[in-house]
Amino acid sequence: MSTAPLPSTSATLHPVGLRLQGRRVVVVGGGSAGYRATAGLVHAGASVTVVSPAVVPALEAMAGSGALSWVRRPYAAGDLADAWYAVAATGDPAVDGAVADDAERARVFCTRPGAPETSSAQPAPTDAEDPPRPERGAGRVVLVGGGPGDPGLITVRGQQALSRADVVVVDNLGPRALVAGLRPGVGIVDASKLPRGRAMPQEEINARLVEHARAGRLVVRLKGGDPFVFGRGMEELVACTAAGVPVEIVPGVTSAVAVPGLAGVPVTHRGLTHEFVVVSGHVPPGHPLSLVDWSAIGRLRGTVVVLMGVENAAAIAAALVEHGRPPGTPVAVVTDGTTATQRTVRTTLEHLGTTMRDEDVRPPAVWVVGEVVRLAAQDVPAPADASCAAQRTVRG
Ligand SMILES: C[S@@+](CC[C@H](N)C(=O)[O-])C[C@H]1O[C@@H](n2cnc3c(N)ncnc32)[C@H](O)[C@@H]1O
């Protein structure tokens, strides 16, 4: 195999930005380096194919939601066909070298996170490269609510913590694009919990937080939404505190309010609704593990917001109607809130189950019941951010 000349270490880099929307990009490697690269590429709208026999749970979740294509096998010659850009991130120098050589021959720019000096392209430095590093020996955990997905919806304090982190422990519903912007060398721990799929046990997450902090590291636990809204944040706080590890809490924008809001549905409205309740739908009414008083919720006049309730939507809607909510009460189901694929489906309580099925609604979704749904504008204007340009509304 002939080897194409590789760029020299001393070659001057020419800064340029790539507009990758809709363009094929191939990421070889499904570990944390591949995840990190993919997170940024998907946020940029690239059409990403990941080639790897196995991937971390966060990448599996993205493949499951259609955010990327996953080719489940080792890299093979020809995989870069029609690509505009490639990332060689297997961590195996022989494979990464072969990818880089193939890319060079095909005139496809290629980044090797493990060997940037031999890459034909390097990611631009992130804002996080300059902040002062924390003193060693002062290990601690910062529990950060990352918001519902759009990287712009994290708080300033959360962003500051990320920019100083030594290790970031991430969930699959957190703002992935922020992972792509971490300083080089920051450790990434994938603590995704996939619905009915792979999941890092909570005890192991707690243990990792404590272990890294005790080693003197600044650990950011980056969670989706707010850490204390169905986020198991308290369990992590208690585990760290019991181990003598200091914890700072940075609240986040919860999907329970933000996702309906971005679809044009306010959870309260003057003169219409003076209450809203947020409920977990992960177990159906009547289930022995259910802690929800569905009869009380059925009697409410106000807004009901259901998280983790795709699978049990029909059973929950039936319980609400049984306990007094009119069958014609409007419902809005919002999936993939704040992302490029955000979608709103409108229906009524009596038709919720069939609409979910007919529209092939998949998690993550927030659904909202109540008169506030009628307030949503006919066509919700897409946010200025191009990443949200594909939002669409469907009536069930
Ligand atoms: C385990 S709960 C975590 C909630 C999170 N702590 C919060 O405050 O938003 C996960 C559920 O939140 C909802 N969710 C989170 N992000 C979402 C998004 N971007 N779009 C739609 N639903 C979302 C879905 O109901 C999902 O099943």
The ligand as an ORCA input file, in Angstrom:
! r2SCAN-3c Opt
* xyz 0 1
  C     -34.704     11.078     32.896
  S     -35.708     12.417     32.433
  C     -34.589     13.744     32.759
  C     -35.258     15.095     32.775
  C     -34.258     16.225     32.942
  N     -33.581     16.156     34.203
  C     -34.907     17.588     32.801
  O     -34.975     18.360     33.763
  O     -35.301     17.920     31.664
  C     -35.664     12.251     30.668
  C     -36.935     12.751     30.002
  O     -36.915     14.158     29.886
  C     -37.589     14.533     28.700
  N     -36.643     15.238     27.828
  C     -35.399     15.600     28.148
  N     -34.829     16.299     27.142
  C     -35.756     16.360     26.164
  C     -35.781     16.950     24.871
  N     -34.740     17.614     24.387
  N     -36.919     16.840     24.135
  C     -37.980     16.170     24.613
  N     -38.014     15.596     25.827
  C     -36.919     15.694     26.588
  C     -38.123     13.257     28.073
  O     -39.424     13.033     28.583
  C     -37.143     12.246     28.608
  O     -37.672     10.942     28.560
*
